[in-house]
Amino acid sequence: MRSLIKTGLLVLTLAALPFVAQAGTLEGVAIGAGTGAVVAGPPGAVVGGVIGGVVGGPNIVRRGHRHCWINRYGNRRCSY
């Protein structure tokens, strides 16, 4: 029974990864819940998820296009 629950949670986590990569709040929830689960088990996962949702997470998704060039002094410059 436990292995079925663990497998289900793993599948749910892998299915939710595309959604997590799109929003800062969901990233914070995932990071907080994972850290809380490692430190304090299931209650820590819940508390970590709530705190991660409130604080938010890093913005790992880049929106936009990077344009780079070399200026007249030979330095590489980029704009986003």
Beta strands, then each sheet from edge to edge (+ up, - down):
strand 1: 67-70
strand 2: 76-79
sheet 1: 1+ 2-
end
